[in-house]
Amino acid sequence: MILEEPTNFSPLYSAWLGQQVILRVAIRQCQMPMACRIVRETAIDVRVRVEPGWEMDVQKNLILGVEEVNLGKNAA
């Protein structure tokens, strides 16, 4: 079954493209933080890079929130 994506969607996560963030994701009955970098956004999901060479799609309906990671010069 092939689902077609809507042609007119409002990007919600594009403001964080390329930035290190923590996604709050709902998986079954649990909420878990996922440290990642947002790579791309479609109408249905968000493509994230968890670590170099490892990307995955996260359905938007599973994302509860986004937290920006502040990596200052003094971060260890």
C-alpha positions in Angstrom: 0.0 0.0 0.0 1.5 3.3 -1.1 0.4 6.4 0.8 0.6 9.7 -1.0 1.8 12.7 1.0 -0.3 15.9 0.9 1.3 18.5 -1.4 0.5 21.4 0.9 1.7 20.9 4.5 3.1 23.3 7.1 6.6 22.3 8.1 6.7 22.2 11.9 10.2 20.9 12.5 12.1 22.6 9.6 13.3 25.4 12.0 15.5 22.8 13.6 17.1 21.4 10.4 20.7 20.5 11.0 20.6 21.3 14.7 21.2 18.9 17.6 17.8 18.4 19.4 16.1 16.0 21.8 12.8 14.7 20.6 10.3 13.5 23.1 8.8 10.4 21.5 5.9 8.3 22.6 6.5 4.6 22.1 3.7 2.4 23.3 2.9 3.6 26.8 6.4 5.2 27.3 7.8 8.6 26.6 11.5 8.6 25.8 14.0 11.3 24.9 15.9 10.8 21.6 19.0 12.8 21.0 19.3 13.4 17.3 19.8 15.9 14.5 16.8 16.7 12.2 17.7 16.0 8.6 14.5 16.3 6.7 10.7 16.7 7.1 7.8 15.4 5.1 4.1 15.7 5.7 4.1 12.4 7.6 7.4 12.0 9.3 10.7 13.6 10.3 14.0 12.1 9.2 16.6 12.2 12.0 20.3 11.3 12.3 20.9 9.5 15.6 24.6 9.1 14.9 26.8 9.4 11.8 25.7 6.8 9.3 22.4 6.0 11.1 19.3 7.8 10.1 15.7 6.9 10.7 12.2 8.3 10.1 10.0 9.2 13.1 6.3 9.6 12.5 5.1 13.0 13.5 2.2 11.6 15.5 4.7 10.0 17.8 6.6 13.2 18.6 5.5 14.9 21.8 8.0 17.8 21.8 11.4 19.1 20.7 14.1 20.5 23.0 17.0 22.4 21.5 20.4 21.3 22.8 22.7 24.2 23.7 26.3 23.2 23.1 28.4 26.0 24.4 32.1 26.3 24.2 32.4 25.1 27.7 30.4 21.9 27.1 32.2 18.8 28.0 
